[in-house]
C-alpha cells in the first residue's frame, strides 16, 4: 500500500547477469521528473503456414518474445522546475545526459558490453532489462546554443538470467527444448525421466550435450534437453 510519498523512477545498473553486483562508478540514475507515461509491449511469435488452396492459416506457436518497456521523460537545465531531482538540479543538461548514458548505454570495459539494468518505480514497476534503443531530442536552447532541455525516449528489453527464466517458465511439455541446472543428487537418467517421462533417452541427451560420461554431472552444470519428437526420430 502506498504511504503517500513521491516515488521516483530509478534505473540501477549491474555488471553481472544475476543483478547482484552494482556498477561501482554509475550504480543508478534517478529520473529527476517522473515520466507522464510508460508503455509495455507483449508479443507472441507464431510460425504461419498456409495450406495450398486454403483460405485459412495454420499458426503454430513458436515462443513469447521478451517484454519491452518504453519510457519517455525529460531532463531540464533551466533550474526552474519545482521538485526537480536535487542531484541534477545544478548540472547542465549535457552533463545529465552523459550520466544517463554512462549508467545505461556505454559499454563497461571489464564485461565488454553495456550493463544489465533494473528499472524500478515504487512497487508497481520492477523490470530487469537491457537497453535496446534511446532517442534524445533537445528542445530548448540558450542563446549560445547550449541545450537547456532534452526529451528522452528509452526502450528496454526484459532480461531474465537463465536460471530465473527456467523457473518462471516451468515448462513441462516434452515437445519443447528444456534447459535444466544440475542440483544435489541429480543423475542424467533421473533428469531425463522428469522431462520425458521415460529414462531411456539419456544417451541421446548425453550426445546432445557432448558429455563424455553421464555418471559425473557437476552441480550447477546446465543440461539441454532437445524436443522429444526430435529425440525419438534420432534414436
C-alpha positions as CSV (number, residue, x, y, z in Angstrom):
1,X,0.0,0.0,0.0
2,X,1.3,3.5,-0.9
3,X,2.4,5.7,2.0
4,X,1.7,8.9,0.0
5,X,5.4,9.7,-0.6
6,X,6.6,10.5,-4.1
7,X,8.5,7.6,-5.6
8,X,11.0,8.4,-8.4
9,X,11.9,6.1,-11.2
10,X,15.3,4.6,-10.5
11,X,17.4,2.8,-13.1
12,X,20.0,0.7,-11.4
13,X,23.0,-0.8,-13.3
14,X,24.8,-4.1,-12.7
15,X,27.8,-5.8,-14.1
16,X,26.6,-9.4,-13.7
17,X,23.7,-11.4,-15.2
18,X,22.2,-12.1,-11.8
19,X,21.9,-8.4,-11.0
20,X,23.8,-8.7,-7.7
21,X,26.9,-6.6,-8.5
22,X,26.1,-2.9,-8.8
23,X,28.4,-0.9,-11.1
24,X,30.9,0.9,-8.8
25,X,31.1,4.1,-10.9
26,X,27.5,4.7,-12.1
27,X,25.3,2.4,-9.9
28,X,22.0,4.2,-10.6
29,X,20.2,7.1,-12.3
30,X,17.1,8.6,-10.7
31,X,14.8,10.4,-13.1
32,X,14.5,13.9,-11.9
33,X,11.0,14.2,-13.3
34,X,8.8,11.1,-13.3
35,X,7.5,10.2,-16.8
36,X,4.0,11.1,-17.8
37,X,3.6,7.7,-19.2
38,X,5.3,4.4,-19.9
39,X,4.3,1.5,-22.2
40,X,4.8,-2.2,-22.2
41,X,4.8,-4.3,-25.3
42,X,4.0,-8.0,-25.4
43,X,4.4,-10.2,-28.5
44,X,3.6,-13.8,-29.3
45,X,5.5,-15.3,-32.2
46,X,3.9,-17.9,-34.5
47,X,5.1,-19.9,-37.5
48,X,2.3,-19.3,-40.0
49,X,1.8,-21.8,-42.8
50,X,-1.0,-21.6,-45.4
51,X,-2.1,-24.9,-47.0
52,X,-2.5,-24.8,-50.8
53,X,-6.0,-24.0,-51.9
54,X,-7.0,-23.0,-48.3
55,X,-8.1,-19.6,-47.1
56,X,-7.1,-20.2,-43.5
57,X,-3.7,-20.5,-42.0
58,X,-2.2,-22.9,-39.5
59,X,-0.4,-20.8,-36.9
60,X,2.0,-22.8,-34.8
61,X,3.2,-21.3,-31.6
62,X,7.0,-20.6,-31.6
63,X,7.6,-18.5,-28.5
64,X,6.7,-15.5,-26.5
65,X,9.1,-12.6,-27.1
66,X,10.6,-10.8,-24.2
67,X,8.6,-7.9,-22.9
68,X,9.6,-4.4,-24.0
69,X,9.3,-1.3,-21.8
70,X,9.3,2.2,-23.2
71,X,9.7,5.3,-21.0
72,X,9.5,8.9,-22.1
73,X,11.0,11.5,-19.8
74,X,12.5,15.0,-19.7
75,X,15.9,16.3,-18.5
76,X,15.9,20.0,-17.7
77,X,18.7,22.6,-17.2
78,X,16.7,25.8,-16.7
79,X,16.7,25.5,-12.9
80,X,13.1,26.5,-12.8
81,X,11.3,23.1,-12.4
82,X,9.9,22.7,-8.9
83,X,10.7,19.4,-7.3
84,X,13.5,18.6,-9.8
85,X,16.0,16.0,-8.7
86,X,18.4,17.7,-6.4
87,X,21.4,15.7,-7.5
88,X,20.9,17.0,-11.1
89,X,19.4,20.5,-10.4
90,X,22.7,22.4,-10.7
91,X,24.1,20.3,-13.6
92,X,23.7,21.4,-17.3
93,X,21.6,19.1,-19.5
94,X,24.7,17.9,-21.3
95,X,26.1,16.6,-18.0
96,X,22.8,15.0,-17.1
97,X,22.6,13.2,-20.4
98,X,26.2,12.0,-20.0
99,X,25.4,10.5,-16.6
100,X,22.4,8.7,-18.0
101,X,24.4,7.3,-20.9
102,X,27.1,6.1,-18.6
103,X,24.5,4.3,-16.5
104,X,22.5,2.6,-19.2
105,X,24.3,2.8,-22.6
106,X,28.1,3.0,-22.7
107,X,30.0,-0.3,-22.8
108,X,31.5,-1.4,-19.5
109,X,35.1,-2.3,-20.2
110,X,35.5,-5.3,-17.9
111,X,32.3,-7.1,-19.2
112,X,32.7,-5.9,-22.8
113,X,29.0,-4.9,-23.1
114,X,26.5,-2.4,-21.8
115,X,25.4,-3.1,-18.2
116,X,22.4,-5.1,-17.0
117,X,19.6,-2.9,-15.7
118,X,16.7,-2.9,-13.3
119,X,14.0,-0.2,-13.8
120,X,12.1,0.4,-10.6
121,X,9.1,2.7,-9.9
122,X,7.8,2.1,-6.4
123,X,6.2,-1.3,-6.0
124,X,4.3,-1.3,-9.3
125,X,7.1,-1.3,-11.9
126,X,10.1,-3.7,-11.4
127,X,11.7,-4.5,-14.7
128,X,15.0,-6.4,-15.2
129,X,16.3,-5.4,-18.6
130,X,18.9,-4.2,-21.1
131,X,18.7,-1.0,-23.1
132,X,17.8,-1.6,-26.7
133,X,17.3,2.0,-28.1
134,X,17.4,5.6,-27.0
135,X,16.3,8.7,-28.7
136,X,17.4,12.1,-27.4
137,X,15.6,15.3,-28.6
138,X,16.9,18.7,-27.5
139,X,14.0,21.1,-27.4
140,X,15.2,24.3,-25.6
141,X,18.4,26.2,-26.0
142,X,20.4,29.1,-24.5
143,X,21.2,31.9,-27.0
144,X,24.8,30.5,-27.1
145,X,23.5,27.1,-28.4
146,X,23.8,25.2,-25.1
147,X,20.9,22.8,-24.7
148,X,18.6,23.6,-21.8
149,X,16.1,20.8,-22.1
150,X,16.0,17.3,-23.6
151,X,13.3,14.7,-24.1
152,X,14.4,11.1,-24.0
153,X,12.6,8.0,-25.2
154,X,14.3,4.9,-23.9
155,X,13.3,1.3,-24.8
156,X,14.3,-1.7,-22.7
157,X,14.1,-5.4,-23.3
158,X,13.2,-7.7,-20.5
159,X,16.1,-9.7,-19.3
160,X,16.0,-12.8,-17.1
161,X,19.1,-14.7,-16.1
162,X,18.7,-18.2,-17.4
163,X,18.1,-20.0,-14.1
164,X,15.3,-17.4,-13.3
165,X,13.8,-17.8,-16.7
166,X,13.6,-21.6,-16.5
167,X,11.9,-21.3,-13.1
168,X,9.5,-18.7,-14.3
169,X,8.5,-20.6,-17.5
170,X,8.4,-24.0,-15.7
171,X,7.8,-25.8,-19.0
172,X,6.7,-29.4,-18.7
173,X,5.8,-30.3,-22.3
174,X,8.2,-32.9,-23.8
175,X,8.0,-31.3,-27.3
176,X,9.9,-28.2,-26.2
177,X,13.6,-27.6,-25.6
178,X,14.4,-27.5,-21.9
179,X,17.4,-26.3,-20.0
180,X,18.0,-27.6,-16.5
181,X,20.7,-27.0,-13.9
182,X,22.1,-30.0,-12.1
183,X,21.3,-29.9,-8.4
184,X,22.0,-32.1,-5.4
185,X,21.7,-35.8,-6.2
186,X,20.5,-35.3,-9.8
187,X,21.5,-38.0,-12.3
188,X,21.1,-37.8,-16.1
189,X,18.6,-40.7,-16.2
190,X,16.5,-39.1,-13.4
191,X,16.5,-35.7,-15.2
192,X,15.6,-37.3,-18.5
193,X,12.7,-39.2,-16.8
194,X,11.5,-35.9,-15.2
195,X,11.5,-34.2,-18.7
196,X,10.3,-37.0,-20.9
197,X,8.6,-39.4,-18.6
198,X,11.0,-42.2,-19.7
199,X,14.7,-42.5,-18.8
200,X,15.6,-44.4,-22.0
201,X,16.6,-41.2,-23.9
202,X,19.6,-40.4,-21.6
203,X,22.2,-41.4,-24.2
204,X,20.7,-39.1,-26.8
205,X,20.7,-36.2,-24.2
206,X,24.3,-37.1,-23.3
207,X,25.3,-36.8,-27.0
208,X,23.4,-33.6,-27.4
209,X,25.4,-32.1,-24.5
210,X,28.7,-33.7,-25.6
211,X,29.1,-35.4,-22.3
212,X,32.0,-37.9,-22.1
213,X,30.2,-39.6,-19.2
214,X,26.7,-39.3,-17.9
215,X,27.7,-40.5,-14.4
216,X,29.7,-37.4,-13.4
217,X,27.4,-34.5,-13.6
218,X,28.6,-31.3,-11.9
219,X,26.3,-29.4,-9.6
220,X,25.4,-26.1,-11.4
221,X,26.1,-27.6,-14.8
222,X,23.5,-26.8,-17.4
223,X,22.0,-29.6,-19.4
224,X,20.0,-29.1,-22.7
225,X,17.1,-31.5,-23.3
226,X,16.0,-31.4,-27.0
227,X,12.4,-31.8,-28.1
228,X,11.1,-35.4,-27.5
229,X,9.9,-35.8,-31.1
230,X,13.4,-34.9,-32.4
231,X,15.0,-37.3,-29.9
232,X,12.8,-40.3,-31.0
233,X,13.5,-39.6,-34.6
234,X,17.2,-39.7,-34.0
235,X,17.1,-42.8,-31.8
